[in-house]
């Protein structure tokens, strides 16, 4: 995996050494020698990760990291502090400033590269979600998700997988104040909890006595339910092999024993905040997909969706030698509703009509707003006679029950005209089917409206 790495240190020899090691691993390296220069290089080069020294004159690493994380454009950029500071309070200060990790010199090269690759992979996933969200915003479908900067300190459900009672007790003591903590001590229980309890964070001890914690992490990453849940592993100090393997298989973060309570809280908070942000991005992406194929006023599918799927439905009907019916319907004299009572009342009528369509068709039928006051229903495995029965039932439901509106007179009598066409099972096309249904609809209007007309194939 290649990535652009920004190395920041005020000592030239440190920068050159790290630059050479990263270049040998095929990373693209950008360098800076102060906190101020680092902020400028972040803007100019858009790195994938920042390796940041703490002790620098002027703006130190803590402040530089804080400014990177406070900028909505760069808040998701991973920052690893690589420093000679080695006290737990220093690590917590780094994590509190927004750093994704805090590594003490001398750093094992294999562990460093594994951590860099792990964080870059996670950033690339976030970049993809952010890019899709920006596309949705450009299309006017969605608003921006709340940024990482705007996120408050989240709480969540934390699943602890540990078979040492004293460790479980320590986790509960540190996290239970704001988080819901569940602890299990077997492989099977862990999988059951992940599938059923939907945790926001999984903490896995790699020192489990009953089973292999790494194998569990691998299994969790293969489960669809756990694919997007962050995993934080607990490793013994100095066990670099297990840590490297865990990071390579997609673990998000780690803690080394003995565990500092404040560091545990800081790392859990960071992972929960990232999970919350990623969830919002995924939600917005799903929302933009739905809105691209959904009519916002009525909640039915839109014309674009119908146009793309009608050919497929026709092909399936022809292959199975089954009929397919197509209904097109129009609200009679709808322009008079808008002109007399206003477009807001017209919108209320459209929404109610869409609701009545949904109530009168089957789950396998495709109901769409075709445009304006025109709606269509595609009915697979349906002949003209059955489609006419459904259409007549819908026509009566519209005619017999007035439509409620907010303005005077608060109720309107509405009628509809419906045209029906059916596929002829011999290479019919969507355009031909639509044309025949349109002809039937125009005939219904010419003959006085408020009626159903079916045309022969």
C-alpha positions, 0 to 999 in steps of 0.5 A, a space after each residue: 500500500 502506498 500513501 503520502 506521509 508527512 514527517 514533522 520533526 525539528 531535528 534534521 537527522 530524525 527527519 532524514 532517517 524516517 524519510 529513508 525508512 518510509 521511502 524504502 517501504 514505497 511511501 511518498 514522503 513530505 517533510 516539515 520542521 516545525 508545527 507551523 510548517 506542518 499545518 501549511 504542508 497539510 493544506 498544500 500536499 493533503 497527506 494521508 497520515 502525519 508522523 508528528 514530533 512533540 517537542 518542537 520550538 514555537 508550536 509544539 506537536 500537541 498544538 499542531 495536532 489540535 489544530 489539524 483536528 479542529 479543522 473540519 477539512 482535516 479532522 479525519 486525517 490520522 496523526 501519529 505522535 512519534 516522540 521520546 516522551 514516555 510517560 502515561 500522562 504524555 500519551 493521554 495528552 497526545 490522545 486528548 489533543 486528537 492524535 490517533 496514536 502515540 509512539 515512544 522512541 525508539 520505535 520498532 520499524 515493523 510496528 510503525 509501518 503496520 500502524 501507518 498502513 492500518 491508519 491509512 486503510 481506515 482513512 481511505 475508507 472514510 475518504 470514500 464515504 466523504 467523497 460519496 457524501 460530497 456527490 450527494 450534496 452536489 446533487 442537492 440530495 442531502 446535507 453534510 454530515 456533522 463533522 468530527 470537529 462538531 461531534 460531542 464526546 459520544 457514548 456507546 455499547 462496549 463489548 469486552 472480550 476478556 477472561 480475567 475478572 480483574 481486567 473486566 472489573 477495571 474496564 467496567 470501572 473506567 467505562 461504565 460511567 458513560 458507556 454500556 459495558 458487556 463482558 464475555 469470556 468465550 469465543 461463542 458468546 462473543 460472536 452471539 453478542 456481536 450478532 445480536 447486541 450491535 456493539 459500538 466498540 469491541 475490546 479484545 484481549 490478546 492474552 485470553 487463556 481459553 482461545 486465540 484472540 487474534 483468531 477471534 479478531 479475524 473472525 469478527 472482521 469476516 462477519 457482515 455485522 462486525 465489519 464496521 465496528 471498531 476493534 481495540 485490542 489489549 496486548 502485553 507490552 513488548 509483544 510486537 508480533 501479535 500487535 503487528 498481526 492484529 493491525 494487519 488484519 484490520 484492528 483499529 487501535 490497541 492498548 498495552 499492559 499495564 493499562 492506564 485508565 485515562 489512556 483507556 478512556 481516551 482511546 475508547 472515546 476516540 474510536 466511538 467518535 470515529 464510529 459515530 462519524 462513519 455511521 453518519 456518513 454511511 447513513 447520508 450515503 444511503 439516504 442519497 441513494 434512496 433520494 436519487 430513486 425516490 420522489 421526495 413529495 410522495 415517497 414513491 419511486 421516481 420516473 428515473 427508477 421506473 425507466 431503468 427497471 421496466 426493460 428488466 421486468 419486461 425481459 423477465 416476463 418474456 423469459 418466464 412467459 408470464 404477462 406484465 401489466 402497466 397502469 398509467 393514471 392521471 388526477 382529473 382537473 388537477 390544475 384547477 386544484 392548484 389554481 383554486 386552493 394553492 400548490 400546497 393543497 395540490 401537494 397534499 392531494 398528491 401525497 394522499 393519492 400516492 398513499 391510496 395507490 400503495 394501499 391498493 397494489 401488491 408488494 411485488 408491484 412497482 408504483 412510481 410518480 411519473 411526473 406532475 399528477 401522473 402516476 404509474 404502476 407496473 404489475 408483474 405476472 398480471 394480465 389485463 383483466 386482473 389489472 383492470 380489477 385493481 385499477 377499478 378498485 383504486 378508482 372507486 377508493 379515490 372517488 368515494 372518499 374525499 381528500 383532506 386538505 389544510 385550507 377551506 373547504 378542507 375536503 376535496 372530491 377527486 377523480 382519476 383516469 387510468 389507462 392499462 396496457 399489457 405486454 404481448 410476450 413477443 419482444 415488447 419494449 418499454 416505449 411500446 408498452 408506455 405508448 399503448 397505456 398512454 393511448 388508453 389514458 387519453 381515451 379515458 379522458 376523451 370519454 369523460 374521465 373518472 374511468 378505467 380503459 384497457 388497450 389490447 396488446 
